[in-house]
Amino acid sequence: MSFLAEMDCYLTVRRQLGTAMTTDGRILRRFVTFADSDGALHVSANLIMRWLESLPSASPGTRATRFRVARQFAEWLHGQDPRHEAPPRGLVPGRVQRVHPYIYSDAEIVAIIEHARSLPSTYGMRGLTCSTLFGLIAVTGLRISEALGLDPADLDVESGVLHVRQGKLGKERLLPLDPSVVERLESYSRERDRLLGRRPEAFFVTCEGRRLGDCGARYNFAHVCQKIGLRERQLYLRHGRGPRIHDLRHTFAVQTMLSWYRSGKDVGREMIKLTTWLGHANTAHTYWYLEAVPELLELASARITGAAAEEGR
C-alpha cells in the first residue's frame, strides 16, 4: 500500500474525530508524495528531515508546522507497524507567530469581487462562484473552510439565516444575514443550478459541479490580487506573497469594532456578539484584533483615557 493510501485512511479518521485537517492535509499530501517518489518503505526521522530540506525556505514557524504534521502521521503509522519511526518532539524547534492582518479598503474589496467575476471559464461558473465566495466572506467574516463547506440546504432564504456546519473544532452556528446578502446568494444559486442543469451537493462549485476546494479558492484569490496589484505577478502560476483571503475575515472584524468605537457603543458589552458571530472559542481571540490594528488600539486607548478623566472629575 502506498503512503497516499495510508494518508487517506489517516485523514478520514482525523476528520471523523472532528478535525478539519484542511491545512494539515495539504502539508501531508506533499510529504507522502515525496515519500512515495523516494521509494521509502517506512517513515523515519531521516526521511522527514530530507523532505523538509527539499522544500523552499520558510519561517521557523512554518518549518515546525510541517514537521509536526509529518511527525503525527509517523506516530499513527508506528501504531500499526513498529518499523515506522516517529522522530522526537522538538527536533525542529519553531515558534508560530501570528501574521498581522492586511485590512482591505472598501475599494479593494469591490475590486477583488469585480475582477473575480471576470475569471475565465467555459460556462462562466468560475467567475460566478469566486466572486460570490469572496463577497460572502467579506460581509460575514466566515473562515474559508466554513464557506467552502456550505451545502445548498444551509441557506434558509425565508428566515435569512445561514447554517454554518463546518466550524472550527466541529462547532456549528447560525448567522442571520442582511436581506441583500440573501438575495445575492439566492441569485447565485439559481444561476449555478441553471448552468449545471441540476442542483449540486455543494453550495460553491467548480465548472464540473464539484465542491470548490481550498487550494482552488486560494489560487483564484491570489490570481485576482495579482491582477489588481495587491500581489506581485508571478511566473509558473505561483501565488506569491501578499494579502490573504483570510484577511477578508480580519477586515470584517476590524470594521465592526471600528464602527462600535466611532458610534460610542460599549465595545466590551458588544464584543460577545462578534465573538459568537466569528465562531471564536472566547473573547480573548477576538480582542487580539486590538493589538493587530493600530487604529483600533488608538481608539481603545482614547476611550480608556477619556473614562479615566471622567472618573477623576
C-alpha positions as CSV (number, residue, x, y, z in Angstrom):
1,M,0.0,0.0,0.0
2,S,1.4,3.4,-0.9
3,F,1.7,6.3,1.6
4,L,-1.0,8.1,-0.3
5,A,-3.4,5.3,0.6
6,E,-2.2,5.3,4.2
7,M,-2.7,9.1,4.2
8,D,-6.3,8.8,3.0
9,C,-7.1,6.4,5.9
10,Y,-5.4,8.7,8.4
11,L,-7.2,11.8,7.3
12,T,-10.5,10.0,7.3
13,V,-10.0,9.0,10.9
14,R,-8.9,12.5,12.0
15,R,-11.9,14.1,10.3
16,Q,-14.3,11.7,11.8
17,L,-12.9,12.8,15.2
18,G,-13.9,16.4,14.4
19,T,-10.6,17.9,13.0
20,A,-11.0,19.7,9.6
21,M,-7.4,18.8,8.5
22,T,-7.6,21.4,5.7
23,T,-4.1,22.9,6.1
24,D,-2.6,19.8,7.6
25,G,-4.0,17.7,4.7
26,R,-2.2,19.9,2.1
27,I,1.1,19.6,4.0
28,L,0.7,15.9,4.5
29,R,0.0,15.3,0.8
30,R,3.3,17.0,-0.1
31,F,5.1,14.7,2.4
32,V,3.6,11.4,1.3
33,T,4.2,12.4,-2.4
34,F,7.8,12.9,-1.5
35,A,8.0,9.6,0.4
36,D,6.4,7.6,-2.4
37,S,8.6,9.2,-5.1
38,D,11.6,8.5,-2.8
39,G,10.7,4.8,-2.8
40,A,10.7,4.7,1.0
41,L,9.0,1.7,2.6
42,H,8.8,3.2,6.1
43,V,8.7,6.7,7.6
44,S,11.8,7.7,9.5
45,A,13.3,10.8,11.1
46,N,15.8,10.9,8.3
47,L,13.0,10.8,5.6
48,I,11.1,13.6,7.3
49,M,14.3,15.8,7.6
50,R,15.2,15.2,3.9
51,W,11.7,16.2,2.9
52,L,11.9,19.4,4.9
53,E,15.2,20.2,3.2
54,S,13.7,19.6,-0.2
55,L,11.1,22.4,0.4
56,P,11.6,26.1,-0.3
57,S,12.9,28.1,2.6
58,A,10.3,29.1,5.2
59,S,10.0,30.7,8.6
60,P,10.8,28.7,11.7
61,G,7.1,28.5,12.5
62,T,6.2,27.1,9.1
63,R,9.1,24.5,9.3
64,A,7.8,23.5,12.8
65,T,4.3,23.1,11.5
66,R,5.4,20.9,8.6
67,F,7.5,18.8,11.0
68,R,4.5,18.4,13.4
69,V,2.2,17.3,10.6
70,A,4.7,14.6,9.3
71,R,5.5,13.5,12.9
72,Q,1.9,13.0,13.9
73,F,1.4,10.9,10.7
74,A,4.5,8.9,11.6
75,E,3.2,8.2,15.1
76,W,-0.1,6.9,13.6
77,L,1.8,4.6,11.2
78,H,4.1,3.4,14.1
79,G,1.0,2.3,16.0
80,Q,0.2,-0.1,13.1
81,D,3.7,-1.1,12.2
82,P,6.7,-0.5,14.6
83,R,9.1,-0.3,11.7
84,H,7.8,3.2,11.2
85,E,9.8,5.7,13.2
86,A,8.4,8.9,14.7
87,P,11.1,11.5,15.4
88,P,11.3,13.1,18.8
89,R,9.3,16.2,19.7
90,G,11.2,19.4,19.4
91,L,13.6,18.1,16.7
92,V,12.6,21.1,14.6
93,P,12.0,24.0,17.0
94,G,10.0,26.9,16.0
95,R,7.5,29.4,17.4
96,V,4.4,30.1,15.4
97,Q,3.9,33.8,15.1
98,R,0.5,35.3,14.2
99,V,0.7,37.3,11.0
100,H,-0.6,40.8,11.3
101,P,-3.6,41.0,9.0
102,Y,-4.0,43.2,6.0
103,I,-7.1,45.3,6.3
104,Y,-8.7,45.9,2.9
105,S,-10.3,49.2,2.0
106,D,-13.8,49.1,0.7
107,A,-12.4,50.0,-2.8
108,E,-10.1,47.0,-2.7
109,I,-12.9,44.6,-1.7
110,V,-15.0,45.9,-4.6
111,A,-12.1,45.4,-7.0
112,I,-11.5,41.9,-5.8
113,I,-15.1,40.9,-6.4
114,E,-15.4,42.7,-9.7
115,H,-12.2,41.1,-11.1
116,A,-13.2,37.7,-9.7
117,R,-16.3,37.9,-11.9
118,S,-14.1,38.1,-15.0
119,L,-12.1,34.9,-14.2
120,P,-12.3,32.9,-17.4
121,S,-14.1,29.5,-17.7
122,T,-16.2,27.6,-20.2
123,Y,-19.6,28.4,-18.8
124,G,-18.7,31.3,-16.5
125,M,-19.0,29.2,-13.4
126,R,-15.5,30.1,-12.1
127,G,-16.1,33.8,-12.0
128,L,-19.6,33.4,-10.7
129,T,-18.5,31.1,-7.8
130,C,-15.3,33.0,-6.9
131,S,-16.9,36.5,-6.9
132,T,-19.8,35.3,-4.7
133,L,-17.5,33.3,-2.4
134,F,-15.1,36.3,-1.8
135,G,-18.1,38.6,-1.3
136,L,-19.7,36.3,1.3
137,I,-16.5,36.1,3.3
138,A,-16.1,39.8,3.2
139,V,-19.6,40.6,4.6
140,T,-19.8,37.8,7.1
141,G,-16.3,37.1,8.3
142,L,-16.6,33.4,7.6
143,R,-13.5,31.2,7.6
144,I,-12.7,29.9,4.1
145,S,-13.2,26.3,5.2
146,E,-16.7,27.3,6.6
147,A,-17.7,28.9,3.4
148,L,-16.5,26.0,1.2
149,G,-18.2,23.5,3.5
150,L,-21.7,25.0,2.9
151,D,-24.4,23.0,1.2
152,P,-27.4,24.4,-0.7
153,A,-29.7,23.4,2.2
154,D,-27.6,25.5,4.6
155,L,-29.2,28.8,3.3
156,D,-32.7,29.4,4.6
157,V,-34.0,32.0,2.3
158,E,-37.3,32.5,4.2
159,S,-35.6,33.3,7.5
160,G,-32.5,34.8,6.1
161,V,-30.2,32.5,8.2
162,L,-27.1,30.7,7.1
163,H,-26.3,27.4,8.9
164,V,-22.5,27.0,9.3
165,R,-21.9,23.4,10.0
166,Q,-18.1,23.2,9.3
167,G,-17.0,25.5,12.1
168,K,-13.6,25.2,13.9
169,L,-13.4,22.2,16.1
170,G,-16.6,20.9,14.7
171,K,-18.8,23.7,16.2
172,E,-21.9,24.8,14.4
173,R,-23.6,28.2,14.4
174,L,-26.4,30.2,12.8
175,L,-25.7,33.5,11.1
176,P,-28.6,36.0,10.3
177,L,-27.9,37.6,7.0
178,D,-28.7,41.0,5.6
179,P,-31.5,40.8,3.0
180,S,-29.1,42.0,0.3
181,V,-26.8,39.1,1.1
182,V,-29.6,36.6,1.0
183,E,-30.7,38.0,-2.4
184,R,-27.2,37.7,-3.8
185,L,-26.8,34.1,-2.6
186,E,-30.2,33.2,-3.9
187,S,-29.3,34.7,-7.3
188,Y,-26.0,32.7,-7.4
189,S,-27.9,29.5,-6.5
190,R,-30.3,30.0,-9.4
191,E,-27.6,30.7,-11.9
192,R,-25.4,27.9,-10.6
193,D,-28.2,25.4,-11.0
194,R,-29.1,26.7,-14.5
195,L,-25.6,26.3,-15.7
196,L,-25.2,22.8,-14.3
197,G,-28.7,21.7,-15.2
198,R,-29.2,20.3,-11.7
199,R,-28.8,21.2,-8.0
200,P,-25.3,20.2,-6.8
201,E,-24.5,18.7,-3.4
202,A,-22.2,21.7,-2.5
203,F,-23.1,25.4,-2.4
204,F,-19.9,26.7,-4.1
205,V,-18.9,24.6,-7.0
206,T,-16.5,24.3,-9.9
207,C,-17.5,24.2,-13.6
208,E,-17.8,20.4,-13.3
209,G,-20.2,20.8,-10.4
210,R,-17.8,19.6,-7.7
211,R,-17.3,21.4,-4.4
212,L,-14.7,24.1,-4.8
213,G,-11.6,23.1,-2.8
214,D,-9.4,25.1,-0.5
215,C,-6.5,25.1,-3.0
216,G,-8.7,26.3,-5.9
217,A,-10.2,29.1,-3.8
218,R,-6.8,30.3,-2.7
219,Y,-5.3,30.1,-6.2
220,N,-8.1,32.1,-7.7
221,F,-7.9,34.7,-4.9
222,A,-4.1,35.1,-5.4
223,H,-4.6,35.4,-9.2
224,V,-7.2,38.2,-8.7
225,C,-4.9,40.0,-6.2
226,Q,-2.1,39.9,-8.7
227,K,-4.3,41.4,-11.4
228,I,-5.3,44.4,-9.2
229,G,-1.8,45.0,-7.8
230,L,-2.2,43.7,-4.3
231,R,0.4,41.0,-5.1
232,E,3.3,41.0,-7.5
233,R,2.7,38.9,-10.6
234,Q,4.4,35.5,-10.5
235,L,5.7,33.0,-13.1
236,Y,4.5,29.4,-13.3
237,L,1.1,30.1,-11.6
238,R,2.7,30.8,-8.2
239,H,0.7,32.5,-5.6
240,G,3.4,34.9,-4.4
241,R,3.2,36.8,-1.1
242,G,0.7,39.5,-0.1
243,P,-2.8,39.9,1.4
244,R,-4.6,36.6,2.1
245,I,-8.2,35.5,1.6
246,H,-8.3,35.1,5.4
247,D,-7.7,38.8,5.7
248,L,-11.2,39.4,4.5
249,R,-12.3,37.9,7.8
250,H,-10.0,40.1,9.7
251,T,-11.3,43.1,7.8
252,F,-14.9,42.3,8.7
253,A,-14.0,42.0,12.4
254,V,-11.9,45.2,12.4
255,Q,-14.6,47.3,10.6
256,T,-17.2,46.0,13.0
257,M,-15.2,47.1,16.0
258,L,-14.2,50.4,14.5
259,S,-17.9,51.2,13.9
260,W,-18.7,50.5,17.6
261,Y,-15.9,52.8,18.8
262,R,-16.9,55.6,16.4
263,S,-20.5,55.4,17.3
264,G,-19.7,55.4,21.1
265,K,-21.0,51.9,21.9
266,D,-19.8,49.9,24.8
267,V,-17.3,47.6,23.0
268,G,-16.9,45.3,26.0
269,R,-20.6,44.7,26.0
270,E,-20.9,44.3,22.3
271,M,-17.8,42.0,21.9
272,I,-19.6,38.8,22.8
273,K,-21.8,39.4,19.7
274,L,-18.7,39.5,17.4
275,T,-17.1,36.6,19.2
276,T,-20.2,34.4,18.7
277,W,-20.6,35.6,15.1
278,L,-16.9,34.7,14.2
279,G,-17.1,31.4,16.0
280,H,-14.3,32.1,18.4
281,A,-13.9,30.0,21.5
282,N,-13.6,33.0,23.7
283,T,-13.4,36.8,23.6
284,A,-9.7,36.8,24.0
285,H,-9.3,35.6,20.4
286,T,-11.4,38.5,19.2
287,Y,-9.6,41.1,21.3
288,W,-6.4,40.2,19.5
289,Y,-7.5,42.5,16.7
290,L,-6.9,45.4,19.1
291,E,-3.2,44.6,19.0
292,A,-3.1,43.7,15.4
293,V,-4.6,47.0,14.1
294,P,-3.1,50.3,15.3
295,E,-6.2,52.4,14.7
296,L,-8.2,50.1,16.9
297,L,-5.6,50.3,19.6
298,E,-5.6,54.1,19.4
299,L,-9.4,54.3,19.7
300,A,-9.4,51.8,22.6
301,S,-6.7,53.8,24.4
302,A,-8.6,57.1,23.8
303,R,-11.8,55.5,25.2
304,I,-9.9,54.3,28.4
305,T,-8.2,57.7,28.8
306,G,-11.5,59.5,28.5
307,A,-13.2,57.3,31.0
308,A,-10.3,57.8,33.5
309,A,-10.6,61.5,33.1
310,E,-14.3,61.4,33.8
311,E,-13.8,59.4,37.0
312,G,-11.1,62.0,38.1
313,R,-13.5,64.9,38.0
